[in-house]
Amino acid sequence: MSGVLDHDLDLYSVQAAPHRLNDLSCAHDRKSMFDRDGFLVIGKAISIERTQAAIQAVDDLIDGMVPDFRGVQFEPGHGDKSELKGDARRRAVRKLMRFVDFDPRLHELAYDTDLLAVVSLLMDGQQPHLFQDMALLKPPGGSEKPWHQDMAYFNVPIDTPVIGVWIALEDANVDNGALRMQPGSHLLGPMEHFKRRDWQICDTQIDRGRDLAVPLPAGGALIWHGLTQHGSPINRSDQRRRALQFHYRPASTQETTAEERMAIYGGDVRGAEC
Ligand SMILES: O=C(O)CCC(=O)C(=O)O
């Protein structure tokens, strides 16, 4: 394991989120739970066959089977990436970006009709538009994703109902870097973010001990509101924790500018302390 622990361990709780819905159909009468907690946990969102096909698709993209695909990002500290081959290369990748148009197996997951029906419901019936797709692969030693709100990354009006969907391609648990959520934190509104270990909420602003870990089996999903505070610690195990993440906004959303976003979320821009 190559990861470096550069943050307080008590930023992340080990207490598991209690409510897990069986499948996507159960989400249809749980909008009030989503509105209260800022997230829903689904035990089985896609089949094991589709998780396996997705893992193969991710490996194919990492292995260079689709020459035009350029969205591979590595964990820090791996030297010359062109020298990395096979399993060593796959285990060095932190994320893939913008892959849906490069692989039909991943494309069909992002546009799954059962999933989009839930996303639309959580947007109060608006039509979802996929605007970001990533694979977050957190290999053994894979680095922390500090606490943040996804809205701090997106140039959209502040009241846009952005929905994030995170699908576990293999079991995620407290040791290999399952996501941590602050329940109800979307109701606190936008938080200032700072460029520290990442683009993140200041560690001193995190309500320590209130967060929940969200372990998921392969094929499970976590669906959250764009203002819900979340993050994930370093992967301290020798197991991988591969996941897909999709972000949707209403198709009618008009983009804003980075300046407008930073006027709200940019802690340093606003002269705030961290
Ligand atoms: O997958 C992870 O560990 C973190 C994902 C996340 O929170 C993000 O990219 O917004």
The ligand as an SDF file (V2000), in Angstrom:
LIG
                    3D

 10  9  0  0  0  0  0  0  0  0999 V2000
  -15.2710    7.7220   -4.8310 O   0  0  0  0  0  0  0  0  0  0  0  0
  -14.7870    8.4190   -3.9580 C   0  0  0  0  0  0  0  0  0  0  0  0
  -14.0240    7.9670   -3.1350 O   0  0  0  0  0  0  0  0  0  0  0  0
  -15.1340    9.8920   -3.8530 C   0  0  0  0  0  0  0  0  0  0  0  0
  -16.0690   10.3190   -4.8910 C   0  0  0  0  0  0  0  0  0  0  0  0
  -16.5630   11.7170   -4.7140 C   0  0  0  0  0  0  0  0  0  0  0  0
  -16.9930   12.0960   -3.6830 O   0  0  0  0  0  0  0  0  0  0  0  0
  -16.5100   12.6500   -5.8180 C   0  0  0  0  0  0  0  0  0  0  0  0
  -15.7470   12.4450   -6.7690 O   0  0  0  0  0  0  0  0  0  0  0  0
  -17.2760   13.6450   -5.7570 O   0  0  0  0  0  0  0  0  0  0  0  0
  1  2  2  0
  2  3  1  0
  2  4  1  0
  4  5  1  0
  5  6  1  0
  6  7  2  0
  6  8  1  0
  8  9  2  0
  8 10  1  0
M  END
$$$$
